[in-house]
Amino acid sequence: MAFEFASAREATSSAASENILSLKAFQAEYDFSLEAICARMLDRHRDTIRTQKPHIAVTKLARIIRTTLMLSNRKGFHSMSLRELAKVSGLSMGALYTYFDSKDTLLMMILGEVSSAVSTALGCPPASLADDPVRRLRWLLETHVYLTETMQPWFLFAYMEAKAFSKEGREKARRSELATEAMIADALADVVRRKQASVPNVELTAALIKPLLQDWYVKRGKYRRRGVTPEQYVEAVAGFVQGAISLRRGA
């Protein structure tokens, strides 16, 4: 009989303090609001963003990013002109050039924040999971879903625009995706080493799990219409993965 991932509903309060168990808990742990991301973006690009008033700069940068993601979703990033971006965001062309010198620079700024968010949220699992790869795998699945739910426009942008990225942009997106797969593969490999499951091809299995996670933010509307919550999606994906790798009772 297969071992089951611990359900969020069954977790104790002490476990909840160490593991992300819901979207609300994730968002309390990490601030991935548009304003917070733009503040970090401003700090990361201080050498190229020419502004003397950070508090005003964050507000304007948030308008630029919000508008960019909106227009890209409607018509595609490469069909969007900077003049159109200026008009819809309510900023002048001169104001736009205060923050970036070209569309490619703007693109790399956005992709940089997506990659940074993945590293921040998924790169450091709770210490309590170091010797428990089954729970670590569950944590990776739920954290990925909650991160992409919180930053859905950013991740949708990175996914939908990938084919039209510059070589540098495609490479950045590829590295970010492979990094996520590697985290999942590492947990799977640890499960196998501890003889808690049989996974014939760890890397391929991790690669097959990744599209399940992507489906949540790429086809978000489909699940919203069905009334599926992020927590329910986590349970469904975790159950699917559990069956696929045949976790043994006692794992």
PyMOL commands that set and color helices and strands:
alter all, ss='L'
color gray80, all
select helices_A, chain A and resi 8-10+13-16+23-29+34-44+54-75+77-79+82-89+93-99+103-122+127-129+133-150+152-160+162-164+167-193+202-218+220-225+230-245
alter helices_A, ss='H'
color red, helices_A
deselect
rebuild
show_as cartoon
